[in-house]
């Protein structure tokens, strides 16, 4: 997750307001259990994003009627998500090109 957690949080929040635990669960669910965000990574990231003005927080009640902090994406955060998505996509394409250099198959990749 290093280097991509902020983008993943912004992406999850682009679908609507969510509390911290819900954000972590959603990332895990969408990634089919591959990506797991610990509280030790999640909450510092949420606070960092809030300081940057990319998300805002307010208190509300969770599904089980407990008080929880809900986060929402700001307009500034939407722009940042677009930029990070473009940058990350370009980076991932470049890495994949290196992995496929000289037409070699990547370890674990099915033959074409």
C-alpha positions, 0 to 999 in steps of 0.5 A: 500500500505504500505510496497508494493509500491516500489515493485509495482512501480518496477513491473510496470516499468518492462514492460517499461519506464513510467512517474509518473502519468502513473505508478500510473494509471497503478497500479490502472488499474491493481488492478481494482481500489482497489489500488490508489497511491497518488502523496504524496506517489508516488513521494517520493517513486520514488525518494527513488528508484532512490537514491537506484539505482533501477530506473533511470529517464530522461526527455521526452515528454508525450502523450499530448506533455508535458515535463515529467520525465520518469522512467526505471528499472535498472538491480539492480532494476530487482534483487530487484524486484525478491527478494521483490516478493519472500519475499512478496509471502512468507509473504502473504502465511504465513498470509493466512495460519493464516487466514485459521487456523483450517479450518475456513473460512475467512470473506467474503470468499465463501464456498468451 
